[in-house]
Amino acid sequence: MKRIIKTLIIVFALWIAIGLVDYFRVSSFERPLFSFLDVENSYCDGGSGTYNGLGYSFDIKGNFMPEDEYPGITSYTYYIFGTPIKTSIRD
C-alpha cells in the first residue's frame, strides 16, 4: 500500500512540475515544452493555436512568420481542465 501511495505522489509531483514548466515558459511569452499543438485547429502562421498538456492547455496567438517585426507569443489564455485561469497580452 505504501508503495502505491509513493508512486502516486511521484506521478502527481511530476505532473505538477511539467505543468509549471509550461506555465512559466508561456507566461514569459515562450512556447511550452511539454504541450503539443493541436494541428487540426491551429493557424497557418507556424505557432498560433491550442497547445494541450495533461489536464491543462494554452490558447496562444503570436507572430511566428519570418517577416513579423516582433516575433513570438503576443497573447495567451491558460486553462486547467477546461476552466480559464489566466489571460495575458504582451506589451
Buried (B, 14 or more C-beta within 10 A) or exposed (E): EEEEEEEEEEEEEEBEEBBEBBBEBBBEBEBBEBBEBEEEEBEEEBBBBBBBBEEBBBBBBBBBEEEEEEBBBBBBBBBBEEEEEEEBEBE
